[in-house]
Amino acid sequence: MSVKHAISRGLELGRSFLQLGLLKSRGRVAAKLLAERFRAGPSVRTVQPQAFLPSRYRYYRTSLKGLAAQLQYAGFRRRLTGGSPRNRALFLAFGLGVGLVEQQLEDDRRSATACQEIQAVFRKKTFQSPLIPFSSGYKLEDYIIGNQIGKGSNAAVYEAAPQFFNSKESNGEHSLEQVREDKEDVQMVRSPTCCSLMNFPLAIKMLWNFGAGSSSEAILKSMSQELVPSGPLAFKPEEEEITLDGYFGVVPKRVSAHPNVIRVHRAFTADVPLLPGAQEEYPDVLPARLNPAGLGNNRTLFVVMKNYPCTLRQYLQVTKPSCRQRSLMVLQLLEGVDHLCQQGVAHRDLKSDNVLLEFDSGGCPRLVITDFGCCLAQSGSSLQLPFSSLCVSRGGNISLMAPEVVTAVPGSGVVIDYSKADAWAVGAISYEILGEQNPFYQAGGLRSTDYQEKQLPLFPSRSPADVQLVIQLLLRRNPERRPSARVAANMLHLSLWGRKVLASQDSAGTKKLVDWLLCQSAVVLLKGCAGPSGNGVEAELQRSFLSNLDLVELRTAMGFLLYGWEQRRGCSLSA
Ligand SMILES: Nc1ncnc2c1ncn2[C@@H]1O[C@H](COP(=O)(O)OP(=O)(O)OP(=O)(O)O)[C@@H](O)[C@H]1O
């Protein structure tokens, strides 16, 4: 479908929806955005495509602005002092140049405004967690606990269901049906554990408490990082006050809901129970009450989440996803990381075991970043950690620590910048997503302390070329040369949905790009009205993209992509 065709189709649809009175604000917004674009006249473009390269673009822009000012000044002087016909012709040409520059700037301003407007429309639509709120669940007795579904170095995770599984609560409003995600979606989960997910829609993580003492306050304070992804009703009001008092006396940060970030629905402290497999699998962490030789405290933290069918690692061990699904998986991790960055949180322990996976109604894997136990979530949203001594934790898994983190040497005034550290880890995990071994895991493989970029292994031949490019960029040692998660995500969005518009971009003018963005906005808004397809992974990703539109970041992504395409063209010509 051509851009024009898509616009007129979007308008047509928008109008008929409006006529039918079915669409309220969504339709109007879509129609308004498109109508405004139609009114805006054609723009004049002056800069060549290479100018999209981020640094070059800025250079062109500043030099053209500077040139324009100089020309205006020179012309003004000549007009005052008179001049030869040749000078007058030159002045006219200069004047024309100034006009073109002005138009270019005007074009930029208009595009930036369009991006802001689109962003505002999609930011308003906050992501709703799929689990419908239930009223109780603040104590262990509120749950039926099933089998163990996972175990890490800090916790055991069990499947769970609310106690009111069979009988509706007294007010009759809170049955399990409501706690479950949309029934249709649950049935679509393609997993051998499907029945277990139906019976146990929740997962309870029981953290092991060695040193935090047994008071609720001490436990919540010392394990507060686990609570970073908690929802608004996660705590009983009195415990909310304790957690707000926070981690080391600082208010703990909480991230807002996002489709690619786990949501903690409940968090509470309780006495450690003897759960299935406890004596065999983790006897040492039990309290003396349950195992005389155990070292654990009597009480600990419980975190309630949705139960997911598997982790990313488990999924990749048994499945060969399509190329498109692989691209979508990398993109989801980038969207999740970008969301965390924007909220001033660095996960610091990304690995394929810490990514949970389910399926949307079309069978596409949806990835969710989990386990925030090592995260950095400072007040003031700073991702810069003062690194004064080795006692300061740098994060989790050392193999996937970004070079700038793993090589930092503690000292006075030393600061570790985590703003691109998770993006680097996504680059490493992406090898697994493309079906390769993670190069930083293998015995004798690369180490993030000293690898060279040219040592990175080749990708499987059928991997999408743009994903390969994104991974190479994410694994750059120097964080200043590494794209942020947002820019890398934008590259994949453009590659998946905007290839045509990017390929046909004949100048630095952004009209075509903005037309495409408006079309995408209309399509996504209209899809949102069309039922379940609006809740699929692709629709969620497109919404994330549109709600984070920023012209500079978009152009940076375009610059990287076009540069990559150019390189590939060069290689194939020379081959
Ligand atoms: N919500 C969930 N749904 C399904 N399985 C889960 C869920 N949360 C965790 N798991 C399973 O439990 C395992 C351990 O969970 P988690 O990584 O949170 O524990 P941990 O002790 O903090 O891990 P680590 O050793 O990385 O610190 C996961 O790898 C996964 O297999």
The ligand as a MOL file (V3000), in Angstrom:
LIG
                    3D

  0  0  0     0  0            999 V3000
M  V30 BEGIN CTAB
M  V30 COUNTS 31 33 0 0 0
M  V30 BEGIN ATOM
M  V30 1 N 6.6030 -14.8160 36.7910 0
M  V30 2 C 7.1870 -15.9760 36.5040 0
M  V30 3 N 6.5360 -16.8970 35.7700 0
M  V30 4 C 7.1270 -18.0720 35.4710 0
M  V30 5 N 8.3720 -18.4090 35.8590 0
M  V30 6 C 9.0790 -17.5400 36.5950 0
M  V30 7 C 8.5240 -16.2750 36.9480 0
M  V30 8 N 9.4450 -15.6050 37.6620 0
M  V30 9 C 10.5250 -16.4080 37.7440 0
M  V30 10 N 10.3090 -17.5740 37.1060 0
M  V30 11 C 11.2450 -18.7050 37.0000 0
M  V30 12 O 12.0380 -18.7580 38.1600 0
M  V30 13 C 13.4220 -18.6150 37.8390 0
M  V30 14 C 14.1190 -17.8680 38.9500 0
M  V30 15 O 13.5200 -16.5850 39.0930 0
M  V30 16 P 14.4060 -15.2910 39.3240 0
M  V30 17 O 15.3680 -15.1420 38.1840 0
M  V30 18 O 13.5090 -14.1540 39.5500 0
M  V30 19 O 15.1770 -15.7250 40.6450 0
M  V30 20 P 16.5310 -15.1670 41.2370 0
M  V30 21 O 16.9450 -16.0390 42.3620 0
M  V30 22 O 16.3760 -13.7210 41.5490 0
M  V30 23 O 17.5050 -15.3870 40.0120 0
M  V30 24 P 19.0510 -14.9770 39.8610 0
M  V30 25 O 19.8290 -16.2290 40.1290 0
M  V30 26 O 19.1400 -14.5370 38.4340 0
M  V30 27 O 19.3150 -13.8920 40.8470 0
M  V30 28 C 13.4250 -17.9180 36.4940 0
M  V30 29 O 14.5990 -18.1700 35.7760 0
M  V30 30 C 12.2020 -18.5390 35.8460 0
M  V30 31 O 12.5260 -19.8290 35.3490 0
M  V30 END ATOM
M  V30 BEGIN BOND
M  V30 1 1 1 2
M  V30 2 1 2 3
M  V30 3 2 2 7
M  V30 4 2 3 4
M  V30 5 1 4 5
M  V30 6 2 5 6
M  V30 7 1 6 7
M  V30 8 1 6 10
M  V30 9 1 7 8
M  V30 10 2 8 9
M  V30 11 1 9 10
M  V30 12 1 10 11
M  V30 13 1 11 12
M  V30 14 1 11 30
M  V30 15 1 12 13
M  V30 16 1 13 14
M  V30 17 1 13 28
M  V30 18 1 14 15
M  V30 19 1 15 16
M  V30 20 2 16 17
M  V30 21 1 16 18
M  V30 22 1 16 19
M  V30 23 1 19 20
M  V30 24 2 20 21
M  V30 25 1 20 22
M  V30 26 1 20 23
M  V30 27 1 23 24
M  V30 28 2 24 25
M  V30 29 1 24 26
M  V30 30 1 24 27
M  V30 31 1 28 29
M  V30 32 1 28 30
M  V30 33 1 30 31
M  V30 END BOND
M  V30 END CTAB
M  END
